[in-house]
């Protein structure tokens, strides 16, 4: 029976292996880099306008000022035009020649937002140019710090040589700036990237062999190991392991591809991954055990007796694998921690999870900072994020029948596939959107259109300004004393917080008519934003998660991100087109845009009277 199943599955696995090897990056609809002949008139005009000042600019400050002026000018010309590209490219080059990495990367970031350019690669190349021209200690320090932040995204794009060159130069910069701990971190990155580069070279050689024989066992094993164990792309790598020459990995991969209809079958797949891990050493053993843990988690709640006891013991061992990493990043991993909040759950259970984690962390469930902003504790847990492949066509049909805007219809497919996500670390989230009074107290101004009541949410705030608010809030002396670090929530954190254990369209159920009790939208907003915290909160105690104003999230936008999102703490792609926003707004003409899974996108510089944000606070370890 088993051999017959394997024979039937092999052609399917071959097709899957070939299909996943042809991976490509979605250009997100951005225009390409203008052709050289289209750039020439723009270069000539830029030379006439700025050439004299460029020749006169001798100091770092003068070059930085010129580059900054050109970046500002680029934001005022037509998006995607040759003029815009040329202005940003020249600004990046000028800043790089001055050794000014932050300004050069600002130009690159805006270029990546507006044109189809290889973001991580272009960023790394620009940083390398800036590093070669750095003179001052502060410049060397900036180069090293930025390199450490972007090195992983460059390596993840499989630009390993570029990542290694970047880290080598950044390590030298860190040493010149006497930033020796930073130099040590970069040295560790170099060692890791060298190993990954070697594995990638083996993968490329294996793929070349698979062009003639897609089912070649040794090549499939090499390719599958790289995708699963180096890239973490199990969905792509498992079909190759199923064709590979390693018997243990082949058998368990075939089991996984066949799927599981019962808890017993899920546990059996977990056992097979565990058994395969027992024959390995080092990090490979750990990774295979974690794969077993994915299946054990699905089976655990449905099994009893000795089977459940075995799973519990093995999950305890798996939890120890990530202890050091979790504690370093502020996440609890020890066995004394309360259980994760595993959706679905009801309001009573949500409150119990909050109370248990507050006691464990020795913090209050409801916390108020030094300027009066109120936050509620969001415990770690798991939930199903997004919409299913079956839901999306129904939503599209409903949206088209209601003649909803094209932007809404175009973004609906990005909600799929629905995928399980784990939020591994507790955090605080503002119980409401940032108000005009709070924004003005920190930033000294109020850009909002709908003034008159300081408890209304602030709006007309772009992504950079929302991020600056978080930074400046944390820089207030009383907040520094309290070790408070603020940021925008990730998209996954936002949806997890919004749902609060529910699996329905809204955190109060499926009925859109009930939205008027929990969120401000066209039917009840009277055409303007409303004071925060006036309607019914969700199970965590959060107000206005549906409606009032769209809320900026930390993540870059990508249409296809859900198909590659990691299970644990996803934070979006390394680069993208604009930033994610969530929740709908007071002027939403349909309740569909206020759903928990609805994804919005704006450019970083966009300002609208329907666009605001709420703040997350990281809990210090």
C-alpha positions as a printed Julia matrix, in Angstrom:
621×3 Matrix{Float64}:
   0.0    0.0     0.0
   2.73   2.4     1.01
   4.93   1.64   -2.04
   1.95   2.11   -4.36
   1.25   5.54   -2.8
   4.9    6.53   -3.28
   4.8    5.5    -6.94
   1.66   7.57   -7.48
   3.09  10.58   -5.7
   6.51  10.75   -7.4
   5.26  12.44  -10.64
   3.41  15.02   -8.53
   6.51  15.63   -6.43
   8.64  16.04   -9.58
   6.19  18.67  -10.85
   6.24  20.47   -7.5
  10.03  20.4    -7.34
  10.34  21.88  -10.82
   7.64  24.46  -10.15
   9.13  25.83   -6.92
  12.58  26.09   -8.48
  11.3   28.79  -10.86
  10.79  31.35   -8.12
  10.51  35.01   -9.08
   9.99  38.35   -7.4
   6.81  40.28   -8.07
   7.62  43.8    -9.24
   4.52  45.03   -7.41
   3.44  47.03  -10.46
   6.2   49.63  -10.05
   7.66  51.16  -13.23
  11.08  49.9   -14.39
  14.22  52.01  -14.27
  13.89  54.5   -17.17
  15.87  53.61  -20.27
  19.21  55.37  -20.74
  17.92  57.53  -23.59
  15.04  58.73  -21.39
  17.44  59.61  -18.58
  19.67  61.8   -20.76
  17.37  64.88  -20.87
  16.85  64.62  -17.11
  20.6   64.37  -16.5
  21.21  67.43  -18.69
  18.56  69.44  -16.83
  19.92  68.34  -13.44
  23.44  69.36  -14.47
  22.21  72.81  -15.5
  20.36  73.29  -12.2
  22.74  71.69   -9.71
  26.08  71.36  -11.56
  27.54  74.62  -10.29
  26.68  73.88   -6.69
  28.08  70.35   -6.99
  31.44  71.7    -8.16
  31.47  74.16   -5.28
  30.46  71.6    -2.65
  33.71  70.55   -0.98
  32.76  69.62    2.58
  30.62  66.75    3.81
  28.02  69.22    5.1
  27.77  70.98    1.72
  27.41  67.71   -0.2
  24.84  66.41    2.28
  22.83  69.62    1.96
  22.82  69.34   -1.84
  21.83  65.65   -1.77
  19.03  66.38    0.69
  17.71  69.2    -1.5
  17.66  66.89   -4.52
  15.81  64.18   -2.6
  13.19  66.74   -1.61
  12.92  67.92   -5.22
  12.44  64.31   -6.37
   9.39  63.9    -4.14
   7.7   66.82   -5.91
   8.01  65.6    -9.5
   5.9   62.93  -11.18
   6.24  59.5    -9.56
   8.0   56.98  -11.79
   9.33  59.65  -14.16
  12.92  59.82  -15.52
  13.31  63.16  -13.7
  12.53  61.52  -10.38
  14.87  58.58  -10.95
  17.78  60.77  -12.04
  17.37  63.16   -9.09
  17.38  60.28   -6.6
  20.3   58.5    -8.28
  22.46  61.63   -8.32
  21.5   62.42   -4.7
  22.55  58.91   -3.63
  25.86  59.22   -5.48
  26.63  62.65   -4.02
  25.9   61.5    -0.47
  27.96  58.35   -0.99
  30.97  60.35   -2.22
  30.68  62.36    0.99
  30.68  59.17    3.08
  27.2   60.08    4.32
  25.53  56.66    4.49
  22.19  57.73    6.06
  21.45  60.36    3.37
  22.58  58.07    0.55
  20.31  55.3     1.83
  17.41  57.73    2.17
  17.68  58.38   -1.57
  17.89  54.63   -2.27
  14.86  53.91   -0.1
  12.75  56.41   -2.04
  14.07  54.98   -5.3
  13.03  51.46   -4.23
   9.56  52.75   -3.29
   8.98  54.21   -6.74
  10.89  52.0    -9.2
  11.38  48.3    -9.83
  14.95  48.11   -8.54
  16.67  45.3    -6.56
  16.24  46.99   -3.17
  18.63  44.97   -0.93
  21.34  44.81   -3.6
  21.13  48.53   -4.42
  21.18  49.39   -0.72
  24.28  47.29   -0.12
  26.12  48.71   -3.14
  25.33  52.25   -2.03
  26.51  51.53    1.5
  29.75  50.05    0.16
  30.36  53.25   -1.83
  29.64  55.41    1.24
  31.93  53.28    3.39
  34.79  53.72    0.93
  34.48  57.51    1.29
  33.89  57.65    5.06
  36.46  59.73    6.92
  34.99  60.75   10.27
  34.49  58.36   13.19
  30.75  59.09   13.19
  30.57  58.1     9.51
  32.38  54.81   10.13
  30.03  54.07   13.03
  26.94  54.82   10.9
  28.21  52.52    8.13
  28.77  49.63   10.53
  25.4   50.04   12.24
  23.43  50.22    9.0
  25.36  47.29    7.49
  24.47  45.1    10.45
  20.78  45.94    9.96
  20.6   45.22    6.23
  23.12  42.37    5.88
  20.52  39.65    6.47
  18.16  41.05    3.82
  21.03  41.08    1.29
  21.95  37.47    2.15
  18.29  36.43    2.09
  18.19  37.73   -1.49
  21.05  35.24   -2.11
  23.51  38.04   -2.82
  26.06  36.29   -0.61
  29.23  37.78   -2.11
  27.78  41.25   -1.77
  26.7   40.5     1.81
  30.21  39.28    2.65
  31.86  42.31    1.03
  29.5   44.56    2.95
  30.2   42.89    6.3
  33.97  42.85    5.76
  34.03  46.58    5.02
  31.59  47.3     7.84
  33.73  45.33   10.29
  36.71  47.47    9.29
  34.57  50.59    9.78
  33.48  49.4    13.22
  37.09  48.86   14.23
  38.04  52.34   12.97
  35.2   53.77   15.07
  36.35  51.67   18.06
  32.98  49.9    18.08
  34.49  46.54   19.0
  31.26  44.72   20.07
  29.77  45.77   16.72
  32.85  44.43   14.92
  32.42  41.13   16.74
  28.79  40.86   15.61
  29.81  41.52   12.02
  32.55  38.87   12.25
  29.89  36.34   13.31
  27.76  37.4    10.34
  30.71  36.82    8.01
  31.19  33.27    9.3
  27.46  32.51    8.9
  27.28  33.98    5.39
  30.33  31.98    4.27
  28.56  28.76    5.24
  25.34  29.86    3.53
  27.26  30.87    0.4
  28.84  27.42    0.2
  25.43  25.77    0.58
  24.02  28.07   -2.12
  26.79  27.13   -4.54
  25.98  23.47   -3.95
  22.29  24.25   -4.54
  23.08  25.94   -7.85
  25.14  22.95   -8.98
  22.34  20.59   -7.97
  19.77  22.65   -9.85
  21.92  22.51  -12.99
  21.85  18.7   -12.78
  18.07  18.74  -12.29
  17.56  20.48  -15.63
  18.3   17.18  -17.39
  16.85  14.89  -14.72
  14.32  16.62  -12.38
  14.07  13.47  -10.22
  17.85  13.03   -9.75
  18.02  11.88   -6.07
  21.32  13.4    -4.92
  20.59  16.76   -6.56
  17.11  16.9    -5.04
  18.53  16.15   -1.61
  21.08  18.96   -1.9
  18.5   21.43   -3.2
  15.89  20.42   -0.63
  18.34  20.69    2.26
  19.32  24.21    1.16
  15.74  25.4     0.81
  14.55  23.86    4.09
  17.57  24.16    6.38
  19.22  27.34    5.09
  16.38  29.39    3.58
  13.58  28.04    5.78
  11.42  27.55    2.67
   9.92  24.23    3.69
   6.98  24.42    1.31
   9.47  24.6    -1.59
  12.07  22.24   -0.17
   9.94  19.32    1.08
   8.93  18.21   -2.46
  12.64  17.99   -3.32
  13.49  16.05   -0.15
  10.71  13.63   -1.16
  12.71  12.88   -4.34
  16.06  12.86   -2.55
  18.53  10.11   -1.75
  18.23  10.35    2.06
  15.75   7.6     2.99
  14.62   9.11    6.3
  14.02  12.59    4.89
  12.4   11.1     1.76
   9.89   9.07    3.77
   8.85  11.84    6.14
   8.57  14.34    3.26
   6.27  11.96    1.39
   4.17  11.64    4.56
   3.94  15.42    4.85
   2.94  15.86    1.22
   0.22  13.25    1.65
  -1.2   15.31    4.53
  -3.05  14.33    7.69
  -6.78  13.98    8.28
  -6.6   13.14   11.99
  -4.62  14.07   15.09
  -3.07  10.59   15.06
  -1.75  11.17   11.54
  -0.43  14.61   12.51
   1.4   13.08   15.46
   2.8   10.35   13.18
   4.3   12.98   10.85
   5.76  14.73   13.88
   7.25  11.41   15.04
   8.82  10.86   11.63
  10.52  14.27   11.66
  11.67  13.6    15.22
  13.12  10.22   14.27
  14.93  11.79   11.32
  16.38  14.41   13.67
  17.78  11.72   15.97
  20.23  10.65   13.26
  21.57  14.22   12.77
  23.9   16.55   14.61
  24.03  20.24   15.47
  21.69  22.8    13.92
  20.25  20.32   11.42
  19.0   18.19   14.31
  17.43  21.28   15.92
  15.7   22.38   12.72
  14.21  18.93   12.1
  12.94  18.83   15.68
  11.29  22.2    15.21
   9.62  20.81   12.09
   8.31  17.96   14.22
   7.01  20.56   16.66
   4.81  22.13   13.97
   2.94  18.86   13.59
   2.91  18.1    17.3
   1.27  21.45   18.03
  -1.56  20.64   15.65
  -2.14  17.23   17.25
  -1.6   18.11   20.91
  -5.04  19.49   21.77
  -6.85  16.5    20.27
  -4.92  13.6    21.8
  -4.94  12.13   25.28
  -3.22   9.42   27.28
   0.35   8.35   26.58
   0.35   9.93   23.1
  -0.36  13.35   24.6
   2.25  12.82   27.31
   4.91  11.95   24.71
   4.09  15.05   22.68
   4.22  17.24   25.79
   7.67  15.9    26.71
   8.99  16.43   23.19
   7.53  19.94   22.96
   9.32  20.75   26.2
  12.6   19.64   24.62
  11.86  21.68   21.47
  11.1   24.77   23.57
  14.63  24.6    24.96
  16.16  24.91   21.5
  15.15  28.54   21.17
  15.55  29.56   24.81
  18.72  31.59   24.41
  17.41  33.41   21.33
  14.0   34.06   22.87
  15.38  35.44   26.09
  17.81  37.68   24.22
  14.92  39.21   22.33
  12.69  39.58   25.34
  10.49  36.55   24.73
   9.71  33.99   27.4
  10.63  30.44   26.5
  10.99  28.58   29.77
   8.55  25.89   30.84
   7.15  27.97   33.69
   5.59  30.42   31.24
   1.78  30.44   30.98
   0.32  28.69   27.92
   0.09  30.55   24.63
  -3.26  32.05   23.66
  -4.19  29.57   20.92
  -7.05  30.9    18.78
  -9.93  30.42   18.68
 -10.9   31.48   22.2
 -13.65  33.59   23.78
 -13.55  36.86   25.72
 -13.38  35.17   29.11
 -10.37  33.12   28.01
  -8.72  36.23   26.54
  -8.94  37.95   29.92
  -7.53  34.86   31.63
  -4.53  34.82   29.28
  -3.88  38.51   29.95
  -4.06  38.02   33.7
  -1.77  34.96   33.63
   0.89  36.68   31.55
   0.7   39.89   33.57
   1.35  37.86   36.72
   4.19  35.94   35.06
   5.86  39.11   33.75
   5.1   41.09   36.91
   3.46  43.89   34.91
  -0.1   45.28   34.89
  -2.64  44.3    32.25
  -3.5   47.97   31.73
  -0.53  50.34   31.8
  -0.33  54.14   31.46
   2.85  55.89   30.35
   4.2   59.21   31.59
   2.16  61.35   29.17
  -1.11  59.55   29.9
  -1.27  57.14   26.94
  -2.96  53.88   27.93
  -1.78  50.46   26.8
  -3.09  46.93   27.27
  -1.04  43.75   27.53
  -1.28  41.44   24.5
  -0.06  37.95   25.49
   1.79  35.7    23.03
  -0.25  33.2    21.06
  -1.23  31.73   17.72
  -3.97  32.54   15.23
  -4.94  32.02   11.6
  -4.02  35.14    9.61
  -5.63  36.3     6.39
  -8.39  34.8     4.25
  -8.67  31.36    2.71
  -8.4   30.61   -1.0
 -12.15  29.9    -0.92
 -13.03  33.15    0.84
 -11.17  35.45   -1.55
 -13.3   34.64   -4.66
 -16.46  35.17   -2.6
 -15.14  38.51   -1.39
 -14.19  39.51   -4.94
 -17.65  38.61   -6.19
 -19.25  40.59   -3.35
 -16.97  43.6    -3.96
 -17.67  43.66   -7.7
 -21.41  43.33   -7.11
 -21.25  46.38   -4.84
 -19.09  48.27   -7.38
 -16.37  48.85   -4.77
 -13.17  50.79   -5.64
 -10.56  49.12   -7.86
  -7.82  49.47   -5.22
  -9.88  47.37   -2.82
 -10.57  44.68   -5.42
  -6.91  44.58   -6.5
  -5.69  43.99   -2.93
  -8.15  41.29   -1.93
  -6.03  38.42   -3.37
  -3.14  39.49   -1.12
  -5.15  38.27    1.91
  -4.5   34.65    0.89
  -3.39  32.11    1.75
  -4.69  31.94    5.3
  -1.75  30.79    7.39
  -0.98  29.97   11.0
   1.1   32.61   12.8
   2.71  32.54   16.21
   3.31  35.79   18.12
   6.06  34.58   20.44
   6.59  37.67   22.59
   4.1   39.63   24.71
   3.79  43.34   24.01
   1.73  46.35   24.97
  -0.56  47.98   22.42
  -2.28  51.35   22.7
  -5.92  50.81   23.67
  -6.82  53.45   21.09
  -5.37  55.25   18.12
  -2.94  58.07   18.93
  -4.98  61.18   19.67
  -4.36  64.71   18.5
  -3.51  65.78   22.05
  -0.92  63.0    22.44
   0.65  63.74   19.08
   0.88  67.46   19.75
   2.43  66.9    23.17
   5.26  64.82   21.67
   5.72  66.44   18.24
   4.71  70.04   19.0
   2.17  70.26   16.17
  -1.2   68.91   15.07
  -1.5   68.21   11.33
  -5.07  66.89   11.54
  -7.91  68.07    9.35
 -10.65  67.31   11.9
  -9.59  69.52   14.79
 -11.84  70.75   17.59
 -11.69  67.75   19.91
  -8.2   66.7    21.09
  -9.45  63.15   21.77
 -10.02  62.49   18.09
  -7.32  60.41   16.4
  -4.51  62.33   14.78
  -4.56  62.05   10.97
  -2.74  63.54    7.97
   0.36  61.75    9.31
   2.69  59.9     6.94
   4.63  56.74    7.84
   7.87  58.54    8.64
   6.06  60.9    11.01
   4.27  58.04   12.75
   7.64  56.31   13.23
   9.21  59.57   14.42
   6.46  59.92   17.03
   7.33  56.48   18.41
  11.02  57.33   18.53
  10.56  60.75   20.16
   8.11  59.33   22.68
  10.73  56.82   23.78
  13.37  59.57   23.98
  11.44  61.51   26.63
  13.56  61.33   29.82
  10.82  59.72   31.98
  10.24  57.09   29.29
  13.96  56.36   29.06
  14.01  55.88   32.82
  11.16  53.39   32.45
  13.07  51.59   29.64
  10.06  52.11   27.36
  10.69  51.38   23.68
   7.91  52.3    21.27
   7.25  51.32   17.67
   4.5   50.67   15.17
   2.98  47.17   15.44
   3.78  44.61   12.79
   0.92  43.63   10.53
   0.72  40.19   12.18
   0.63  41.74   15.66
  -2.11  44.1    14.5
  -4.37  41.35   13.16
  -3.7   39.1    16.16
  -4.61  41.99   18.48
  -7.67  42.93   16.42
  -9.07  39.39   16.3
  -8.54  38.7    20.03
  -9.21  35.0    19.55
 -12.0   35.3    16.96
 -12.01  33.72   13.51
 -14.84  35.77   12.0
 -14.8   38.75    9.61
 -14.92  41.17   12.55
 -13.86  40.72   16.16
 -17.54  40.77   17.14
 -18.76  38.22   14.56
 -19.87  38.01   10.93
 -22.76  40.5    10.93
 -21.69  43.76    9.28
 -24.77  45.5    10.69
 -23.2   45.27   14.17
 -20.17  47.3    13.02
 -21.88  50.53   14.12
 -21.55  49.37   17.74
 -17.81  48.72   17.5
 -16.37  50.89   14.73
 -16.81  54.25   13.0
 -17.54  54.02    9.27
 -19.71  55.77    6.72
 -23.03  54.79    8.31
 -22.37  56.28   11.75
 -19.35  58.63   11.53
 -21.21  61.71   10.18
 -18.44  62.21    7.65
 -15.57  62.79   10.09
 -13.36  61.07   12.63
 -14.79  60.53   16.1
 -13.25  60.68   19.6
 -11.43  57.46   20.44
 -12.72  54.91   22.91
 -16.44  55.68   22.59
 -17.62  52.36   21.12
 -17.39  48.76   22.3
 -13.85  47.35   22.77
 -12.73  43.88   21.71
 -11.86  41.01   24.08
  -8.36  42.37   24.79
  -9.78  45.82   25.63
  -8.77  47.58   22.39
 -10.98  50.3    20.9
 -11.52  51.32   17.27
  -9.67  48.38   15.69
 -12.41  48.56   13.07
 -12.87  51.99   11.45
 -12.21  55.62   12.52
  -8.77  55.87   10.82
  -6.59  53.46    8.9
  -3.56  52.55   11.03
   0.04  52.4     9.82
   1.91  49.14   10.45
   5.63  48.48   10.54
   5.72  46.18    7.51
   6.63  46.85    3.92
   3.84  45.92    1.53
   4.09  42.91   -0.79
   1.17  41.33   -2.64
   2.51  37.8    -2.28
   4.04  37.95    1.2
   1.54  35.59    2.82
   2.73  32.75    0.59
   6.22  32.97    2.09
   5.5   34.34    5.56
   7.35  32.59    8.41
   5.3   30.88   11.1
   6.82  32.86   13.96
   6.75  36.66   14.36
   6.52  37.67   10.68
   7.54  41.27   10.13
   7.01  41.66    6.4
   9.43  41.56    3.45
  12.87  43.18    3.6
  11.71  45.81    1.1
   8.55  46.55   -0.78
   6.13  49.01   -2.26
   4.8   51.34    0.42
   3.77  50.27    3.91
   0.86  48.25    5.21
  -2.09  49.87    6.95
  -5.05  48.17    8.59
  -8.52  48.61   10.03
 -10.59  50.75    7.65
 -11.75  54.28    8.41
 -14.62  56.67    9.12
 -15.28  57.12    5.4
 -15.26  53.43    4.48
 -18.29  52.97    2.24
 -18.32  49.23    2.87
 -17.86  47.15    5.98
 -15.66  44.84    3.9
 -12.74  47.28    4.18
 -13.04  47.23    7.98
 -12.62  43.45    8.28
  -9.88  42.01   10.51
  -8.06  40.53    7.5
  -8.41  43.5     5.12
  -5.01  44.81    3.97
  -4.38  48.41    2.95
  -1.31  50.04    1.42
  -0.06  53.62    1.21
   3.22  55.18    0.08
   5.47  56.34    2.91
   4.8   60.0     2.18
   1.02  59.72    1.88
  -1.16  61.88    4.14
  -4.92  61.53    4.35
  -7.58  62.63    6.81
  -8.47  58.93    7.11
  -4.95  57.75    8.0
  -3.48  57.59   11.54
  -1.76  55.01   13.75
  -1.56  53.34   17.16
   1.59  52.53   19.1
   3.08  49.3    20.4
   5.44  49.17   23.34
   8.06  46.44   23.56
   8.22  44.77   26.98
  11.8   44.87   28.25
  13.26  41.49   29.31
